[in-house]
Amino acid sequence: MAILNRWTQDFTSSSVEQTVRLGVRLGELLQAGDIICLDGELGMGKTAFARGVGRGWGASVRVTSPSYTLINEYPRLKDGRILYHIDSYRLQTEADSYSLGLDDIFDSDGTVIIEWPTRIEGWLPADRLWIALDEISNTRRSMRFTAAGSRSATLLNEFKRRAFGL
Amino acid sequence: MISTRILAIETSCDETAAAVVENGRTILSNIIASQTDLHAQFGGIFPEAASRQHIESIYPVVSAALSKAHMGIDDMDCIAVTYGPGLVGSLLTGVNMAKGLAFGKDKPFLGINHIEGHIYSLWLESGEQGRGEADEIEFPILTLVVSGGHTELYLMVDHGQYQHLGGTLDDAAGEAFDKVGRLLGLPYPGGPHIDEAAKMGNPTAFKFPRAVMRDGFNFSFSGVKTAVMRQTKKYHSKETMPVNDLAASFQAAVVDALVTKTARAAEAYGVTAVHIAGGVSANSALRREMSEKLNIPVRYPPLALCTDNAAMIGAAAHRHFINGRRDNFDLDVIPSLQLNTKNNG
């Protein structure tokens, strides 16, 4: 069900594979400095979506969960740029983020995808694309995309055109 | 035989560790300033504390490693340190310490891959066994590195020669243990507590997905984690949850997937033995099932060397050192370091 609004888009994914494909579409459009937040409980498909993003973006190795390692870096071959995949699952307070060097990552204009973003919300740049994932049934997931600034709105609208023909 | 004494340092993730290792086999000292107590309070890593802790612990830990070995830095042939994969800030603490010592004392310096360290934990002598079992093994061997951050299968065709056969497509096995532990209300770290709870539970009480893909040697543990989460939502509280049965059924699914893929790879590549390393290799059900299902030798590190430690870094460094490898002081930490077929360093 689409909400015809420049800032949000609702979508239903009916399988993990579809979630990955949507991630690929988004990954193809990402530029330096883009921030993608994946918000949802365990098992909602955050890492599956991130895997697609990595593939679409051009990561040279597959994207896996960074829960334990906290930050995974994926350099791509064509221009050596880095996709940062951050997971705040093991973080407790926003103060933790300081020691992770998040400000360095955002300052470096890296492309960033973040799981469990609410735990580090105060550190996030204002202009970000927020994706809330929720459970509809065992395999179906609702996805709400919300843009929070001009760049993320442009990104969202490009994504809507490419992924859904809207 | 060339005799080497290596001071090794490991700070890639949660632990600050240092060790003195002789000839890549004999542990003269192995110090770990465990932060697990600190993490247990918070149900996971507490990086602000962890990173500060590395800086505070590194000097006393290195000093303790040398004094326990009854040696000084001048007695060392080489200073080795983990330079990846891991968290950039944590890695830097260890690497800077190692560079400082090597530069100040004019010693050879080596950067070691953390995963290769786990692989070489099998070459270390345990106190009880007296000598490293894996010392005279015949190649090729299959190595499964299974921990909180990794679940990877490597064909090891010779010392330092690896072929990556497969790995997890989503969550590492140890990560699934920790997340399910939290769902079941068990203390951190989840692995040992699930292992204990599972001993009192029925592994067939719940049928959780195995995710054993037909082709290739990859793993997936995200589906089983989600299935356990869905099951736990059916109970009103953690008091009414059949924790032991859930733990046993979850563990059976993970162990089954690990054993099935490892057995298939062992057969496909005609290996002489299977080595299992990393934190999850301490799991009792995994050890039992692997040994039962495989008809070739299955070897594990001593229990104390399954989780992150510096002795394993010293064991891996020994091979590089005797092969003549030396690193420059411009070696930088590489958070996303891969274990390559060639220069795995």
Interface residues (C-beta under 8 A of the other chain):
Chain A: E41 L42 G43 T47 A48 R51 V61 R62 T64 S65 S67 Y68 T69 L70 I71 N72 E73 Y74 P75 Y89 R90 L91 Q92 T93 A95 D96 Y98 S99 L100 G101 N138
Chain B: C13 F42 G43 G44 I45 F46 P47 E48 A50 S51 R52 P85 G86 L87 V88 G89 S147 G148 G149 G167 T168 L169 D170 D171 A172 G174 E175 D178 K179 L183 S222 K225 T226 M229 R230 P335 S336 Q338
